[in-house]
Amino acid sequence: MKQLAFITQGHSDYDDRLWALLGATGIDPHEFVGLDYFGLVPFFVVCGASVRTDAHTHGTDVHVSGIHVEIPEELEDPFYATLPAVLADAYSG
């Protein structure tokens, strides 16, 4: 699996290719407070990526420290071919 992004509060780490693609969309990266492009995670999944959460508990409360967005290498190019159309459809008009 290749990691496309590790989304954390205040400092996310995106693959350069994904970051450039997202920047070109004009979508506000801060739609979800402090988590760059976190609101797009469902679209990443629809395009073939998987999501893995780093979380721990404080009693009955869950604290998420980060979200990994990963993809099998054989799906990487199809992911990048599909994502722009999916985002354009979701964010048009």
N, C-alpha and C positions, 0 to 999 in steps of 0.2 A: 504494500500500500504506500502511496505517496501522499505526504501531508501537503494539502493545498493551503491550509490556514490553521492557526492556533489563535483563537479569539479570546482575549482576556480583558478585564476591566482596565481601561486606560492605556493598554499597549498590546495591540494585536500584531501578529506576524503572518503576513500573507506571501504566498509564492509570487514572485515578480510578475509572472504572466497573468495571474488572476487579479492582482492589484491593478495592473494597467488596464485590463478589460473592464473592471468595475469602475475605475476612474473615468473611463471614456463614456460610461453610461449617463453620467450626470446625476445619478442617484445619490442622495445625501448619505454619506457613510455613517452619520450619527443619528439615524432614525430611532435607534434603540440606545438609550443613555450609556455613553462611554464604551460601547462595544461596536467597533467598526464593522459595518455591514452585517451585524448579527441578524437583522430582520430578513436577510436574504437566505438564511440557512435552509428554509424549506425549498427554495428554488435550486440550491446546490444539490439537495437530495433528489429532487425530481430529475435532475440532469445526470444522476448516477453516483454522486458522492455519498459517503457514509459519515455519520456524526458520532463522536465519542466524547463523553463528558468527564472531566476531572471534577469530582465533587467529594465533600466530606460533610459530616454533620457536627452540629453543636447542639447536643440534646436532641430536640425534635425538629430543629431548623436545619435545612440543607444550605450549604455554602458552595457555590460553583466557582471554582478557581479558573476554569478555562474550558473551551470547546475546541476539539480537534475536528477539522474537516479533512477527510482522507478519501482517496480514490484508488482503485486498482490501476496499475499502469496502463493496461490495455483499454481502459475507459477514459484516459486523460484527454486524448485528442477529440473523441466524440463529445466529452463534457464541454470542452472549449468551443466546439462547433455548435452545440445546442444552447448553451447558456445565454448568449446574446439575444436570440430569438425569444426565449422564454421571458427574459427580463423586459424586453421591448413590449411584449404582449401584456405583461402584468402592469407595466408603468406607463403605457400610452394613454393619453387623454384621460 
